[in-house]
Amino acid sequence: MGRPTGTYILAAIALTGMICACGPARSADRLDLPRIMLWAWERPENLSFLDSQKSGVAFLAGTAVIGADGSTRFRLRTQPLVLPAGAAVLPVVRIESPLSHAAIEVAPLVLGLRQIAEVPGVRGIQIDFDARRSEQPSYRALLASMSKYTSKPVGITALASWCEGDRWLNGEPVAEAVPMFFRMGLNESRNMQMSSPACRSSIGLSTDEPWPAQRAATIQRIYLFSPRAWTREEYDRTLRRVESWK
């Protein structure tokens, strides 16, 4: 198969560089992104059909695995990603912690995340970490360091429970926290109220699950996950679903 027209990112790369002919980078306290963002996870994705005026892409750039001793090992994306020229892109780094840690070495995480965030053309960085309660102090330290040592906005994904009852994100230096309303935990429901200010502007939804019964008026950006590779048909169908969601 020939190379499709558009941007081609092959993420078996060094942390310090990507092949990316994306739109101009933004350096601000907020994430300058379209209203619709597609999550592109670790699989081949051809998003050349994307309307870059309406939608952007938050792509998994790599995974940071926390070892038993609290140290970090980065595993970079290995699957190709094809984008239309001018698409707004946001790299996502997943942090996996197989064991509960009272303390995590923050410095190596900051170094790796900064190198990805500062790649020319990307709009910022999104951190995806389902931190346990014992790990939240380390996560706070990580977010504080990122706010000091990177020029790009930092966003995160969030468990819905962090945004309603727990609210530990209040006051943290993040451009946005995206509550994930899919694959929810036992104490979470799709009609939870996002009372934490950090969680009110964005939401994460999946194409294969029901969405909250009512769309909050404060939502400015919707992140969309698909369990399968995106297609034009799935993209168009999901955009229609977004427009009819009240």
Solvent accessible surface area in square Angstrom, and as a share of the most:
residue,aa,sasa,rsa
1,M,222,0.99
2,G,60,0.58
3,R,185,0.67
4,P,31,0.20
5,T,128,0.74
6,G,33,0.32
7,T,7,0.04
8,Y,60,0.23
9,I,0,0.00
10,L,75,0.37
11,A,0,0.00
12,A,72,0.56
13,I,33,0.17
14,A,68,0.53
15,L,39,0.20
16,T,95,0.55
17,G,31,0.30
18,M,33,0.15
19,I,118,0.60
20,C,30,0.18
21,A,72,0.56
22,C,24,0.14
23,G,9,0.09
24,P,92,0.58
25,A,44,0.34
26,R,74,0.27
27,S,86,0.55
28,A,49,0.38
29,D,140,0.72
30,R,155,0.56
31,L,6,0.03
32,D,44,0.23
33,L,17,0.09
34,P,25,0.15
35,R,102,0.37
36,I,5,0.02
37,M,0,0.00
38,L,1,0.00
39,W,7,0.02
40,A,0,0.00
41,W,67,0.23
42,E,72,0.32
43,R,39,0.14
44,P,77,0.49
45,E,4,0.02
46,N,60,0.31
47,L,0,0.00
48,S,41,0.27
49,F,32,0.13
50,L,9,0.04
51,D,53,0.28
52,S,28,0.18
53,Q,161,0.71
54,K,118,0.50
55,S,0,0.00
56,G,0,0.00
57,V,0,0.00
58,A,0,0.00
59,F,0,0.00
60,L,8,0.04
61,A,2,0.01
62,G,1,0.01
63,T,8,0.05
64,A,0,0.00
65,V,22,0.13
66,I,2,0.01
67,G,27,0.26
68,A,85,0.66
69,D,112,0.58
70,G,1,0.01
71,S,40,0.26
72,T,27,0.16
73,R,143,0.52
74,F,48,0.20
75,R,112,0.41
76,L,43,0.21
77,R,0,0.00
78,T,83,0.48
79,Q,54,0.24
80,P,39,0.24
81,L,0,0.00
82,V,10,0.06
83,L,0,0.00
84,P,18,0.11
85,A,76,0.59
86,G,41,0.39
87,A,2,0.01
88,A,4,0.03
89,V,0,0.00
90,L,0,0.00
91,P,0,0.00
92,V,0,0.00
93,V,0,0.00
94,R,58,0.21
95,I,2,0.01
96,E,63,0.28
97,S,14,0.09
98,P,94,0.59
99,L,103,0.51
100,S,72,0.47
101,H,12,0.05
102,A,90,0.70
103,A,74,0.58
104,I,13,0.07
105,E,85,0.38
106,V,29,0.17
107,A,76,0.59
108,P,52,0.32
109,L,4,0.02
110,V,13,0.07
111,L,105,0.52
112,G,2,0.02
113,L,0,0.00
114,R,93,0.34
115,Q,57,0.25
116,I,3,0.02
117,A,0,0.00
118,E,70,0.32
119,V,4,0.02
120,P,107,0.67
121,G,13,0.12
122,V,0,0.00
123,R,19,0.07
124,G,0,0.00
125,I,0,0.00
126,Q,0,0.00
127,I,0,0.00
128,D,8,0.04
129,F,7,0.03
130,D,55,0.28
131,A,4,0.03
132,R,93,0.34
133,R,176,0.64
134,S,48,0.31
135,E,0,0.00
136,Q,10,0.04
137,P,78,0.49
138,S,14,0.09
139,Y,2,0.01
140,R,85,0.31
141,A,46,0.36
142,L,2,0.01
143,L,1,0.00
144,A,40,0.31
145,S,26,0.16
146,M,0,0.00
147,S,59,0.38
148,K,152,0.64
149,Y,123,0.47
150,T,16,0.09
151,S,65,0.42
152,K,18,0.08
153,P,6,0.04
154,V,9,0.05
155,G,0,0.00
156,I,0,0.00
157,T,3,0.02
158,A,1,0.00
159,L,56,0.28
160,A,0,0.00
161,S,35,0.23
162,W,8,0.03
163,C,0,0.00
164,E,64,0.29
165,G,62,0.60
166,D,48,0.25
167,R,94,0.34
168,W,18,0.06
169,L,0,0.00
170,N,64,0.33
171,G,83,0.80
172,E,33,0.15
173,P,60,0.38
174,V,25,0.14
175,A,33,0.26
176,E,6,0.02
177,A,0,0.00
178,V,0,0.00
179,P,1,0.01
180,M,31,0.14
181,F,5,0.02
182,F,23,0.09
183,R,129,0.47
184,M,43,0.19
185,G,42,0.40
186,L,185,0.92
187,N,143,0.73
188,E,30,0.14
189,S,61,0.39
190,R,74,0.27
191,N,91,0.47
192,M,24,0.11
193,Q,128,0.57
194,M,36,0.16
195,S,34,0.22
196,S,0,0.00
197,P,83,0.52
198,A,25,0.19
199,C,1,0.01
200,R,107,0.39
201,S,37,0.24
202,S,2,0.01
203,I,7,0.04
204,G,0,0.00
205,L,0,0.00
206,S,0,0.00
207,T,22,0.13
208,D,71,0.37
209,E,27,0.12
210,P,85,0.53
211,W,24,0.09
212,P,12,0.08
213,A,85,0.66
214,Q,145,0.65
215,R,56,0.21
216,A,54,0.42
217,A,108,0.84
218,T,72,0.42
219,I,22,0.11
220,Q,128,0.57
221,R,32,0.12
222,I,0,0.00
223,Y,0,0.00
224,L,1,0.00
225,F,34,0.14
226,S,1,0.01
227,P,46,0.29
228,R,148,0.54
229,A,48,0.37
230,W,8,0.03
231,T,63,0.37
232,R,129,0.47
233,E,111,0.50
234,E,17,0.08
235,Y,8,0.03
236,D,54,0.28
237,R,126,0.46
238,T,6,0.04
239,L,33,0.16
240,R,154,0.56
241,R,80,0.29
242,V,1,0.00
243,E,106,0.48
244,S,76,0.49
245,W,23,0.08
246,K,162,0.69
